[in-house]
Amino acid sequence: MSTVPSALQKFRTVEAQVTEELRRISLPLLRYAFGVVFVWFGMLKVVGASPVSDFVAGTLPWFDRAWLVPAIGLLEVAIGIGMVAGRSIFLMCAVLVAHLAGTFLSLIMQSGVTFQHGNPLLLAAAGEFVVKNLVFIAAALVLAARFDRAE
């Protein structure tokens, strides 16, 4: 019976050590992850190789796609570079959240593509692509709230 409390104590010690390490690395890791993803996805839009170019252009049909998609790509690249560089993180998070919030317009503008059979409870692949941005928005808010200028 004495091994159970000992094993539990060892687990709690390891858990505390891992948690402390995660506290140290998780926010920078989140920042770098945002940076890599936004530079990568943004560059695909800039060079005209993004698989979502038609989707983006269809969401904002009143703009000329020839400049709209690359402009959004440049914005994403700028956000990504800012995240990797660790510069103006609060501002980068604010722009990122605004950008991602804008993606929800596609649920209205392209409901035939984002929902199955027009049912808002049945997301199509494009709808899942957009709704997952709720997680990215929450992560950006965490990063903005926890950002330490001394970092």
Summary of the structure (lengths in Angstrom):
residues: 151
radius of gyration: 20.1
end to end distance: 45.9
largest distance: 72.6
contacts: 413
relative contact order: 0.12
helix: 77%
strand: 5%
